[in-house]
Amino acid sequence: MTTNSNTNRLAKEKSPYLLQHAYNPVDWFPWADEAFEKARAENKLIFLSIGYSTCHWCHVMERESFEDEEVAELLNRDYVSIKVDREERPDVDHLYMQVCQAMTGQGGWPLTVIMTPDKKPFFAGTYFPKNRKFGRYGMTDLLPQIAGKWREDRERVESIGEEMAEETRRRMETNAEGEPTDALLHQAYEHFVQMFDENYGGFGSAPKFPTAHNLSFLLRFYKKTGEAQALAMVEKTLTAMYRGGMYDHIGFGFARYSTDQRWLVPHFEKMLYDNALLTIAYAEAYQVTGNSLYSDVLNQLLTYILRDMTDPEGGFYSAEDADSEGHEGKFYVWSEDEVLEVLESLGPDAADRFCDLYDITVAGNFEGKSIPNLIEMTPERLARLKGVSEEELRAEIERGRQALFAHRERRVHPHKDDKILTSWNGLMIAALAKAGKVTGNPEYVRAARRAADFILTKLRRPEDGRLLARYRDGEAAYLAYVDDYAFFVWGLIELYESSFDAQLLLVAKELTQDMLRLFWDEEKGGLFFYGSDGEQLLTRMKEIYDGALPSGNSVAALNLQRLARYTYDAELAQKAEAQLRAFTGTVTRYPAGHAMFLAAVDFALGSPAEIVIAGKAGAPDTEAMLAAVRSRYVPNALVILAPSGPEGDATRAAIPLVQDKLPLGGRATAYVCENFACQSPVADLEELEELLQ
């Protein structure tokens, strides 16, 4: 850490990432007009550095360069330096990441961009060391050279910046139209088959990312076609990820990605969005297969989220760092001696069995220490090898895990980024709501509702209902982006289907109408990334690629259809069709890179289905019918509870479909409709189960 006792302007910010740099000798500015005015007034270039608080290489670059007096002198002399938290300003990040990828063929964080005072970039890269090494230019080489070019040939530098700005506009404003077809789904599936790692699951080679929405698409494809390999790829991947070291077997939760093919060595940071999307994938896999491993994993995931990542007021924190005490992964790895000492009270045989199960050895599997994993061993196999019952072994292993967790809690913890993002909270609300439906655990639904209420209370502007993007330390800030609207609306729809509070659908519809007003492209269709009321950057870009996160446009394409069918809103239905057409031409170029968009295509092309349970809310017969529906994987069906009596007035007002759906003979009654035709209502649970088959 720097020994500098003076703070810079970042000390006044709320972002954990910006605050990490508040004591740097670099004269940092946040992204603000003041910085650009200073650059213009003093005829200086902008040095833009973008990262996030749990980014390992961001920490490395800070230690090597931004805490260094020599580098700081160069930056302060010749540049106006701006630091941006990519999670607070994803609009700025997306824009300049496109620049970096266009200029260098790659991207990542920290993102380094040098640009003219009018925000036009002409140089970009990622991590740079202080001095040149390993063939990579150093800051002490680059900064004087580029500043010299600016002084000596400003016209040429400005010309490059203008060319790059124009190219960026061209790349980011284009979306190719088309008509969605089943062929897109099959093309994506075939690509996943070609990329599948048959040995360890997942797709492609290292590094391996979970990208859980790819798995959710494959489950939809299996449901649609009965293609067994689609399900097999999902099961292999979910099981391998859980068994690998990318999963925290002591404290639960998934790390961001695996650095190797086997899922053994993670990049140890944990992100809220990954764990939300993976919760959804495990919940859906459990619905499809009934395999208790998947429900066990999702319960563990949510134990971690509710224990470690939940604000007392109900929102969810963003991430946990990979580093502690200056070393990546130190919090998570073990020596054999340490494990044997902690588990000594369980007896020597129990401690040895724990080490055998989780690959904890003298040599270790990561820099001389061991990452607990189940790649080569399982409880079933170990019980057979040791001649003990599996039930007894599992109980013993759980006691050992709890002891190690308690011991680990005394270690220096990685930094926690405790800002609350509307977008990522929307994903976790959707995950908790879906998990509550699938497992029947009301705690998950309550947690989802608390988070939704938090967003609606703390991150919605009172005067006009405008969503905001980030909350931290009592402050809500930044106009929400399309991801915030789309992800949060997704969460509200899932929360309706787990709680049947019709008011949630009305709020989801209202926010969707706001989203269309603020983000819709009236000329070409689709949704811009930032609103018409936001800061206007070099271009208003649209995102459709479903990468580590699904795009807001893809999620919105599915939301629009679901809300249109729930509320019988013709305008939303028209916008849903226009949304699909606006991007299908782009998606056709690489369907497998747009798995969430393809889920929306599948919904549009599938047989529309509605399942209405009419009955007294909370009554045993009503709950039994709902449980039967929720145990099945029916991704394209609307599931509705129509409570009898005055309790159902709000539902009947919000959802026209249920106007004539009443319990028959005082018993809970199911109405199952598909392809615009309804079966005869049934009041018998076995008959409902037959219909669902």
C-alpha positions in Angstrom: 0.0 0.0 0.0 1.1 3.6 -0.6 2.6 5.5 2.3 1.2 8.8 0.9 -0.7 10.5 3.7 -2.5 12.9 1.4 -5.7 12.1 -0.4 -6.8 13.0 -3.9 -10.3 13.8 -5.2 -11.3 10.2 -5.1 -11.6 10.3 -1.3 -14.9 12.0 -1.8 -16.4 9.2 -3.9 -18.5 6.3 -2.7 -17.2 3.6 -5.1 -15.0 1.1 -3.2 -12.7 0.9 -6.3 -12.2 4.7 -6.5 -11.6 4.8 -2.7 -8.9 2.2 -3.1 -7.0 4.8 -5.1 -7.7 7.8 -2.9 -4.2 7.8 -1.4 -2.3 7.4 -4.7 0.1 10.2 -5.5 -1.6 10.4 -8.9 -3.9 13.4 -9.1 -6.9 11.4 -10.0 -10.2 12.8 -11.1 -13.5 10.8 -11.2 -15.2 10.9 -14.6 -16.7 14.4 -14.5 -16.8 17.6 -16.5 -14.1 19.2 -14.3 -11.5 16.7 -15.6 -12.2 17.4 -19.2 -12.4 21.2 -18.7 -9.0 21.0 -17.1 -7.6 19.0 -19.9 -8.9 21.5 -22.5 -7.7 24.5 -20.5 -4.2 23.0 -20.0 -3.9 21.3 -23.4 -3.3 17.9 -21.8 -4.3 14.4 -22.8 -6.7 12.3 -20.8 -5.3 9.1 -19.1 -8.3 6.9 -18.5 -8.0 3.9 -16.2 -11.1 1.6 -15.7 -11.4 -1.3 -13.3 -13.2 -2.6 -10.3 -12.5 -3.2 -6.7 -12.1 -7.0 -6.8 -9.9 -7.1 -9.9 -6.5 -8.8 -9.2 -4.5 -7.1 -12.1 -6.0 -3.7 -11.1 -4.4 -4.2 -7.7 -1.1 -5.2 -9.4 -1.1 -2.1 -11.6 -1.9 0.1 -8.6 1.0 -1.3 -6.6 3.5 -1.1 -9.4 2.5 2.2 -11.0 -0.2 4.3 -9.4 1.5 4.1 -5.9 4.8 4.9 -7.5 6.1 8.5 -7.3 7.9 8.4 -10.6 4.9 7.3 -12.6 2.7 9.7 -10.7 5.0 12.6 -11.6 4.7 11.6 -15.3 0.9 11.4 -15.1 0.5 14.6 -13.1 2.8 16.6 -15.4 1.5 15.6 -18.8 -2.0 14.2 -18.3 -5.3 14.6 -16.6 -5.9 11.2 -15.0 -9.4 9.8 -14.6 -10.3 6.7 -12.7 -13.6 4.9 -13.4 -15.4 2.0 -11.6 -16.7 -0.1 -14.5 -19.5 -1.4 -12.3 -20.8 2.1 -11.6 -20.3 3.4 -15.2 -20.7 0.4 -17.5 -21.6 2.9 -20.3 -18.1 4.3 -20.2 -16.6 0.9 -19.8 -18.5 -0.7 -22.7 -17.6 2.2 -25.0 -13.9 2.2 -24.4 -13.6 -1.6 -24.1 -14.9 -1.7 -27.7 -12.1 0.8 -28.6 -9.5 -1.4 -26.9 -10.7 -4.6 -28.6 -10.8 -2.8 -32.0 -7.3 -1.5 -31.6 -5.6 -4.5 -30.0 -7.8 -7.5 -30.6 -8.3 -8.1 -26.9 -9.6 -6.5 -23.8 -9.9 -6.9 -20.0 -9.2 -5.0 -16.8 -7.5 -2.8 -15.9 -8.5 -1.0 -19.1 -6.1 1.8 -20.1 -7.1 4.4 -22.6 -5.4 7.6 -23.7 -7.5 10.1 -25.4 -7.9 13.7 -26.5 -9.6 16.3 -24.2 -12.8 15.8 -26.2 -12.9 12.1 -25.3 -11.6 10.7 -28.6 -9.3 7.7 -28.0 -6.1 7.0 -29.9 -4.3 4.5 -27.7 -5.7 1.6 -25.6 -4.5 -1.5 -23.7 -5.0 -3.3 -20.5 -2.4 -3.9 -17.8 1.0 -2.2 -18.2 3.9 -2.6 -15.7 5.9 0.3 -14.5 8.9 -0.6 -16.6 9.1 -2.7 -19.8 9.1 -6.4 -19.2 8.1 -9.7 -20.9 7.8 -7.8 -24.2 5.1 -5.5 -22.6 5.7 -1.7 -22.7 6.1 0.0 -19.4 4.4 3.1 -18.1 7.7 4.9 -17.8 8.2 4.3 -21.6 4.7 4.9 -22.8 3.7 8.1 -21.0 6.6 10.3 -22.1 6.5 9.0 -25.7 2.7 9.6 -26.1 2.9 13.0 -24.4 5.7 13.9 -26.8 3.6 12.9 -29.8 0.8 15.1 -28.5 3.1 18.1 -28.3 5.0 17.6 -31.5 2.1 16.4 -33.9 -1.2 17.2 -32.2 -3.0 17.3 -35.6 -2.0 13.7 -36.4 -3.0 12.5 -32.9 -6.4 14.2 -33.2 -6.9 12.7 -36.6 -6.3 9.2 -35.2 -8.7 9.9 -32.4 -11.4 11.1 -34.8 -10.9 8.0 -37.0 -11.2 5.8 -34.0 -14.3 7.6 -32.7 -16.0 7.2 -36.1 -15.1 3.5 -36.3 -16.4 3.0 -32.8 -19.7 4.7 -33.7 -20.0 2.5 -36.8 -19.4 -0.7 -34.8 -21.6 0.0 -31.9 -24.6 1.6 -33.5 -25.2 -1.2 -36.0 -27.8 -3.9 -35.4 -28.8 -6.2 -38.3 -32.5 -7.1 -38.6 -33.9 -10.5 -39.4 -36.7 -13.0 -38.7 -36.2 -15.4 -35.8 -36.4 -19.1 -36.8 -35.9 -22.5 -35.2 -32.7 -22.8 -37.3 -31.0 -20.3 -35.0 -31.6 -22.6 -32.0 -30.3 -25.6 -33.8 -27.2 -23.7 -35.1 -26.4 -22.6 -31.6 -26.8 -26.2 -30.2 -24.5 -27.6 -32.9 -21.9 -25.0 -32.0 -22.1 -26.0 -28.3 -21.7 -29.7 -29.3 -18.5 -28.8 -31.2 -17.1 -26.8 -28.3 -18.0 -29.2 -25.5 -15.2 -30.6 -23.4 -16.3 -34.2 -23.0 -13.7 -34.9 -20.3 -14.4 -32.0 -17.9 -17.5 -30.3 -19.1 -17.8 -26.7 -20.1 -17.0 -25.3 -23.5 -13.7 -24.6 -25.1 -10.3 -24.5 -23.4 -8.9 -22.7 -20.4 -9.7 -20.2 -19.0 -13.2 -21.6 -18.5 -16.1 -19.4 -17.5 -19.4 -20.7 -16.1 -21.7 -18.6 -18.4 -24.7 -20.2 -16.9 -27.2 -18.8 -19.4 -25.6 -21.1 -22.0 -26.7 -24.0 -19.8 -30.2 -22.6 -19.4 -30.5 -22.4 -23.2 -29.4 -26.0 -23.5 -32.1 -27.1 -21.0 -34.7 -25.2 -23.1 -33.4 -26.9 -26.2 -33.7 -30.3 -24.5 -37.2 -29.5 -23.5 -38.1 -28.4 -27.0 -36.4 -31.3 -28.9 -35.8 -34.1 -26.5 -32.1 -34.0 -27.7 -30.4 -36.1 -24.9 -26.9 -34.7 -25.6 -28.1 -31.2 -24.7 -29.1 -32.4 -21.2 -25.9 -34.5 -20.9 -23.7 -31.4 -21.6 -25.5 -29.5 -18.9 -25.3 -32.2 -16.4 -21.6 -32.9 -17.0 -20.8 -29.2 -16.8 -22.8 -28.5 -13.6 -21.4 -31.5 -11.9 -17.8 -30.8 -13.0 -18.0 -27.1 -11.9 -19.2 -28.1 -8.5 -16.6 -30.8 -8.0 -13.8 -28.5 -9.1 -11.8 -26.0 -7.0 -13.8 -23.1 -8.7 -16.4 -24.0 -6.1 -15.7 -23.0 -2.5 -16.3 -26.4 -0.7 -15.7 -24.9 2.7 -17.8 -21.7 2.6 -19.8 -22.2 -0.6 -20.2 -20.0 -3.7 -18.5 -20.1 -7.1 -15.4 -18.1 -8.1 -15.5 -16.1 -11.4 -13.8 -18.6 -13.6 -11.3 -21.4 -13.8 -7.8 -20.8 -15.0 -7.4 -24.5 -16.2 -9.4 -27.0 -18.1 -10.4 -29.2 -15.1 -12.1 -26.3 -13.1 -9.4 -26.8 -10.4 -7.6 -23.5 -10.0 -10.0 -20.5 -9.9 -9.5 -16.9 -10.3 -10.7 -16.6 -6.7 -12.9 -13.5 -6.8 -16.6 -14.2 -6.3 -19.2 -12.2 -8.2 -22.9 -11.7 -7.3 -24.0 -12.1 -10.9 -22.2 -15.5 -11.5 -23.8 -17.0 -8.3 -27.2 -15.7 -9.3 -27.1 -17.1 -12.8 -25.7 -20.4 -11.6 -28.4 -20.7 -9.0 -30.9 -20.4 -11.8 -29.1 -23.1 -13.8 -28.9 -25.5 -10.9 -32.6 -24.9 -10.0 -33.7 -25.6 -13.6 -31.5 -28.7 -13.8 -33.1 -30.0 -10.6 -36.5 -29.4 -12.1 -35.5 -31.4 -15.3 -33.7 -34.3 -13.6 -34.8 -34.5 -10.0 -31.1 -35.0 -9.1 -30.7 -33.9 -5.5 -27.1 -32.8 -6.1 -28.4 -29.8 -7.9 -30.8 -28.8 -5.2 -28.0 -29.3 -2.6 -25.7 -27.0 -4.6 -28.3 -24.2 -5.0 -29.1 -24.4 -1.3 -25.4 -24.0 -0.5 -25.1 -21.1 -3.0 -27.9 -19.3 -1.3 -26.5 -20.0 2.1 -23.4 -18.2 1.0 -25.4 -15.3 -0.5 -27.7 -14.8 2.5 -24.8 -15.2 5.0 -22.0 -13.1 3.4 -23.5 -11.0 0.6 -26.7 -9.5 2.0 -26.9 -6.0 3.4 -28.9 -5.6 6.6 -31.5 -3.6 4.7 -32.0 -6.4 2.1 -29.9 -5.6 -0.9 -27.0 -7.7 -2.1 -23.4 -6.8 -2.3 -21.4 -7.0 -5.5 -18.3 -9.1 -5.1 -15.5 -10.5 -3.0 -11.9 -10.1 -3.9 -9.5 -12.8 -5.0 -6.7 -11.3 -2.9 -6.1 -11.1 0.8 -2.9 -9.9 2.5 -1.5 -9.2 -1.0 -1.8 -12.8 -2.3 -4.4 -14.2 -4.6 -6.3 -17.1 -3.1 -4.6 -17.0 0.3 -7.9 -17.0 2.1 -9.1 -20.1 0.4 -6.1 -22.5 0.3 -4.8 -25.0 2.9 -1.8 -26.9 4.0 -2.2 -30.5 5.0 -0.8 -29.8 8.5 -3.2 -27.0 9.1 -6.2 -29.2 8.1 -5.0 -32.1 10.3 -4.5 -29.7 13.2 -7.9 -28.1 12.9 -9.7 -31.5 12.6 -7.7 -33.2 15.3 -10.7 -33.3 17.6 -12.6 -35.4 15.1 -9.9 -38.1 15.3 -7.0 -39.0 13.0 -9.0 -41.2 10.7 -11.6 -38.5 10.2 -9.0 -35.9 9.4 -7.3 -38.2 7.0 -10.5 -39.1 5.3 -11.3 -35.3 4.8 -7.9 -34.8 3.2 -8.4 -37.8 1.0 -11.8 -36.6 -0.2 -10.8 -33.1 -0.9 -7.3 -33.6 -2.4 -5.4 -31.9 0.5 -1.8 -33.1 0.3 1.7 -32.3 1.5 2.7 -31.2 -2.1 -0.6 -29.3 -2.7 -2.2 -28.5 -6.0 -1.7 -24.7 -6.1 1.6 -23.0 -5.2 2.4 -25.5 -2.5 -1.0 -25.3 -0.9 -4.2 -27.2 -1.6 -7.5 -26.0 -3.1 -10.2 -28.3 -1.8 -11.9 -30.2 -4.7 -13.7 -33.4 -5.6 -12.3 -33.9 -9.1 -10.8 -37.3 -8.3 -12.9 -38.4 -5.4 -16.5 -38.5 -4.3 -18.1 -39.3 -0.9 -19.7 -42.5 -2.4 -16.3 -43.8 -3.7 -14.4 -42.9 -0.5 -17.0 -44.6 1.7 -16.5 -47.8 -0.4 -12.7 -47.6 -0.2 -12.7 -46.9 3.5 -15.4 -49.5 4.4 -17.7 -47.0 6.1 -21.3 -46.1 5.4 -21.8 -43.2 3.1 -24.3 -41.6 5.5 -21.8 -41.7 8.4 -19.0 -40.4 6.1 -21.1 -37.4 4.9 -22.0 -36.5 8.5 -18.3 -36.6 9.4 -17.2 -34.6 6.4 -19.9 -31.9 7.2 -18.5 -31.6 10.8 -15.0 -31.2 9.3 -16.2 -28.6 6.9 -17.9 -26.6 9.6 -14.7 -26.7 11.8 -12.6 -25.5 8.8 -15.1 -22.8 8.0 -14.9 -21.5 11.6 -11.1 -21.6 11.5 -11.1 -19.8 8.1 -13.3 -17.1 9.5 -10.4 -16.0 11.7 -8.2 -15.3 8.7 -7.9 -11.9 7.1 -10.8 -11.8 4.7 -10.7 -10.6 1.1 -12.1 -7.2 0.4 -15.9 -7.1 -0.1 -17.3 -4.7 -2.6 -20.4 -3.7 -0.7 -22.0 -1.4 -3.2 -25.5 -2.5 -4.3 -26.2 -2.6 -8.0 -29.7 -2.6 -9.3 -28.8 -4.8 -12.3 -27.0 -7.6 -10.3 -29.6 -7.4 -7.6 -32.3 -8.0 -10.2 -30.5 -11.2 -11.2 -30.3 -12.4 -7.6 -33.9 -11.6 -7.0 -34.8 -13.7 -10.0 -32.5 -16.5 -8.7 -33.9 -16.5 -5.2 -37.5 -16.4 -6.5 -36.9 -19.3 -8.8 -35.1 -21.3 -6.1 -38.0 -20.6 -3.8 -40.4 -22.0 -6.3 -38.3 -25.1 -7.0 -37.4 -26.0 -3.4 -40.5 -24.7 -1.6 -38.3 -22.7 0.8 -40.2 -19.5 1.7 -37.0 -18.0 3.1 -35.7 -17.5 -0.4 -38.9 -15.8 -1.5 -38.8 -13.5 1.5 -35.2 -12.5 0.8 -36.1 -11.8 -2.9 -39.0 -9.6 -1.8 -36.8 -7.7 0.7 -34.3 -7.0 -2.0 -37.0 -5.9 -4.4 -38.5 -3.6 -1.8 -35.0 -2.2 -1.2 -34.5 -1.4 -4.9 -38.0 0.2 -5.1 -37.4 2.3 -2.0 -33.7 3.2 -2.2 -32.9 3.1 -5.9 -36.0 4.7 -7.5 -36.1 8.5 -7.7 -39.2 9.7 -5.7 -40.1 12.6 -8.0 -40.5 10.6 -11.3 -39.8 6.9 -10.5 -36.5 6.9 -12.5 -34.4 3.9 -11.5 -30.9 4.5 -10.3 -28.0 2.2 -10.8 -25.9 2.1 -7.6 -26.5 2.4 -3.8 -23.7 2.7 -1.2 -23.3 4.3 2.1 -26.7 6.0 2.0 -26.3 7.4 -1.5 -28.1 6.3 -4.6 -26.4 7.5 -7.8 -26.1 7.2 -11.6 -29.1 6.9 -13.9 -29.9 3.3 -14.4 -28.9 1.6 -17.6 -30.9 -0.8 -19.7 -29.4 -3.8 -17.8 -30.8 -2.3 -14.6 -34.3 -2.1 -16.0 -34.2 -5.4 -17.8 -32.6 -7.5 -15.0 -34.8 -6.0 -12.3 -38.0 -6.5 -14.3 -36.9 -10.2 -14.8 -36.6 -10.4 -11.0 -40.0 -8.9 -10.5 -41.6 -11.4 -12.9 -40.0 -14.4 -11.2 -41.0 -13.0 -7.8 -44.6 -12.7 -9.0 -44.5 -16.4 -9.9 -43.2 -17.3 -6.5 -45.4 -15.1 -4.4 -48.4 -14.3 -6.7 -48.5 -10.7 -5.6 -50.1 -9.2 -8.7 -48.8 -5.7 -7.7 -45.3 -6.9 -8.8 -46.5 -7.4 -12.4 -47.9 -3.9 -12.4 -44.6 -2.5 -11.2 -42.8 -4.6 -13.8 -45.0 -3.3 -16.5 -44.6 0.3 -15.4 -40.8 0.0 -15.3 -40.8 -1.7 -18.7 -42.8 1.2 -20.2 -40.3 3.6 -18.6 -37.5 1.6 -20.2 -39.1 1.8 -23.6 -39.5 5.5 -23.3 -35.9 6.1 -22.2 -34.0 3.5 -24.2 -35.9 2.5 -27.4 -34.4 3.3 -30.8 -37.3 4.6 -32.8 -35.3 4.3 -36.0 -33.8 0.8 -36.0 -35.4 -0.8 -33.0 -33.8 -2.3 -29.9 -32.7 -0.6 -26.7 -29.7 1.7 -26.3 -27.4 1.0 -23.3 -28.0 4.3 -21.6 -31.1 6.5 -21.6 -32.0 9.5 -23.6 -31.7 11.5 -20.3 -28.1 10.3 -19.6 -24.7 11.7 -20.4 -24.2 11.5 -24.1 -20.9 9.8 -24.9 -19.2 9.4 -28.3 -22.1 7.1 -29.3 -25.3 5.5 -27.9 -24.3 1.9 -28.2 -26.5 -1.2 -28.1 -25.4 -4.5 -26.6 -26.8 -7.9 -27.7 -23.9 -10.2 -27.0 -24.5 -12.6 -24.1 -21.1 -12.9 -22.5 -20.3 -13.3 -18.8 -23.6 -11.5 -18.3 -26.6 -11.7 -20.6 -27.3 -8.4 -22.4 -30.1 -6.1 -21.3 -31.6 -6.4 -24.8 -31.7 -10.2 -24.6 -33.4 -10.2 -21.2 -35.8 -7.5 -22.3 -36.8 -9.5 -25.3 -38.0 -12.3 -23.0 -39.5 -9.9 -20.4 -41.6 -8.1 -23.0 -43.1 -11.3 -24.2 -43.9 -12.6 -20.7 -45.5 -9.3 -19.6 -47.5 -8.9 -22.9 -49.0 -12.4 -22.3 -49.7 -11.7 -18.6 -51.3 -8.4 -19.1 -52.7 -8.7 -22.7 -50.9 -5.5 -23.6 -50.8 -5.2 -27.4 -48.2 -2.5 -27.4 -45.8 -4.6 -25.4 -46.4 -7.5 -27.7 -45.6 -5.4 -30.7 -42.4 -4.2 -29.1 -41.5 -7.8 -28.2 -41.7 -8.7 -31.9 -39.8 -5.6 -33.0 -37.1 -6.4 -30.4 -36.5 -9.9 -31.8 -36.5 -8.7 -35.4 -34.1 -5.8 -34.5 -31.2 -8.1 -33.6 -31.8 -11.5 -35.3 -29.6 -10.6 -38.2 -26.7 -9.9 -35.8 -27.4 -13.0 -33.8 -27.4 -15.2 -36.9 -23.6 -14.5 -37.3 -22.8 -16.3 -34.1 -25.9 -17.8 -32.4 -24.0 -19.5 -29.6 -22.8 -16.1 -28.4 -26.4 -15.0 -27.8 -27.9 -17.8 -25.6 -30.2 -15.5 -23.6 -31.5 -13.9 -26.8 -32.2 -17.4 -28.1 -34.2 -18.2 -24.9 -36.4 -15.3 -26.0 -36.6 -16.7 -29.5 -37.6 -20.1 -28.1 -40.3 -18.5 -26.1 -41.6 -16.7 -29.2 -41.6 -19.8 -31.4 -42.8 -22.2 -28.8 -46.4 -23.2 -27.9 -47.8 -20.5 -25.6 -49.0 -22.1 -22.4 -50.8 -20.9 -19.3 -51.4 -22.8 -16.1 -53.9 -21.2 -13.8 -54.6 -22.5 -10.3 -57.9 -21.1 -9.0 -58.3 -21.7 -5.2 -57.9 -20.3 -1.8 -54.4 -19.0 -1.2 -52.5 -21.1 1.3 -55.1 -23.9 1.3 -53.6 -27.4 1.2 -55.3 -28.4 -2.1 -54.1 -25.1 -3.7 -50.6 -25.6 -2.5 -50.5 -29.2 -3.6 -51.4 -28.1 -7.2 -48.9 -25.3 -7.2 -46.2 -27.7 -6.0 -47.0 -30.1 -8.8 -46.6 -27.3 -11.3 -43.4 -26.0 -9.8 -41.7 -29.3 -9.7 -41.8 -29.4 -13.5 -39.6 -27.6 -16.0 -42.1 -25.6 -18.2 -40.0 -22.5 -19.2 -42.5 -21.1 -21.7 -45.6 -21.4 -19.5 -47.2 -18.6 -17.4 -48.0 -19.9 -14.0 -50.8 -17.9 -12.2 -52.6 -18.2 -8.9 -56.2 -16.9 -9.1 -57.2 -16.6 -5.4 -60.9 -17.0 -4.7 -63.0 -14.2 -3.2 -61.9 -10.6 -2.6 -58.2 -11.7 -2.3 -58.2 -12.3 -6.0 -59.5 -8.9 -7.1 -56.0 -7.5 -7.7 -55.0 -10.6 -9.7 -58.1 -10.3 -11.9 -57.5 -6.6 -12.4 -53.9 -7.2 -13.5 -54.2 -10.4 -15.5 -57.3 -10.5 -17.8 -56.7 -14.2 -18.5 -58.0 -15.2 -15.0 -61.4 -13.4 -15.2 -63.4 -16.5 -15.7 -61.1 -19.0 -13.8 -62.9 -20.0 -10.6 -62.6 -23.0 -8.2 -65.1 -25.6 -9.0 -67.2 -27.1 -6.2 -65.2 -25.3 -3.6 -62.0 -27.2 -4.5 -58.7 -25.8 -6.0 -59.0 -26.1 -9.8 -56.4 -26.1 -12.5 -56.9 -24.6 -15.9 -54.2 -25.7 -18.4 -54.1 -24.0 -21.8 -51.7 -24.5 -24.7 -51.6 -23.1 -28.2 -54.7 -20.9 -27.5 -56.8 -23.9 -26.5 -57.7 -24.9 -22.9 -58.2 -28.4 -21.5 -61.2 -29.1 -19.3 -60.6 -27.7 -15.8 -59.5 -30.4 -13.3 -59.9 -30.4 -9.5 -58.0 -33.6 -9.0 -54.2 -33.6 -8.4 -53.6 -36.8 -10.3 -55.4 -35.4 -13.3 -53.4 -32.2 -13.2 -50.2 -34.2 -13.1 -51.3 -36.2 -16.2 -52.0 -32.9 -18.0 -48.6 -31.6 -17.1 -47.0 -34.7 -18.6 
